[in-house]
Amino acid sequence: MEGDNYGIMEGYNNLLVAVVKQAAIDYRRALKRLIRKPGCPEALQMVDECERFFRRDMGNYVSLDGERVIAALREKVYKEMGLCR
């Protein structure tokens, strides 16, 4: 019976990590779109939603600092797009 609980918890943890990873993917994609098309309403909305998630909700999923995640993702995108910050 305990083995079943371990499998359930492992699956649950994998799901939590997948949610955070998808938010990071969506955030990076939206930032890149904003660089290419400044003011794009869809990208602005996605950036806002992802930043809200990182700051407010991500702590329910993983123990990471939302501000640090935002800063790291922004830095990575700027480097990928050839921008210095």
N, C-alpha and C positions, 0 to 999 in steps of 0.2 A: 504493500500500500504506500509506503514512503517513497518508493521509486516512482510511483505515479505522480505524487506531489512534486517531486523534483522535475519531472518532465513537463508538468504544467507550468511550474515556475520558470523553467528555462525558456519555454515558449512565450510566456508572458514578458520576460525580460527581453527576448529577441524582438518582440513586437514594440516595446517601448523604445528600444534603440532604433528600430526601423522608422518610427515616427519622427524622431529627432533627425535622423539622416535625411529623410525626405524633405523636412523643413529646410535643412542646409542646402540641399540641391535646388529647391524652389527659390530660396533666397539668392543664391549665386546666379541662377538663371535670370532672375528679375533685375539684379544689379547690372548684369551685363547688358540686358535690354535697355536699361535706363542710360547706360553709357552710350549705346548706339542710337537710342531714340529718347533724348531727354524729355521728360514730361509725359511719357506714355502712361495713360491712366491705369491700365491693367498692371503694369510693372510697379507703379507707385503703390497700388493697393496691395500687391503681393509683398513688397518690401515692408509695408506697414504691418500687415498681418503676421509676417514671419518675425519681425522685431518684437511685436507684442508677445508672440509665443515664446521667443527666447528669453524675454525679460520677465514674463509673468507666469507662464505655464510650464516651461521646460523643466523646472525644478521638481515637478511632479513625476517626471520620467527618468531623469538622470541627475547626477550631482555635478553639474557644470555651471560655471558662472555665465549667465546670458550675455552680459556686456563683453566679456572676453571672447565668447563665441562670435558675436557680431563683429568685433574688431578683427579677429583672425580671418573670418570669411571675407570681409571687405578688403583687407590687405592682400589676400590671395587673388581676389578678382582683379584688383588694381594691377598687380604684377602680371597676371595673365593677359590683361588688356594693354599692357605696356605703359601704364600710368604710374607716375611716382607719387607717393604720399608719405 
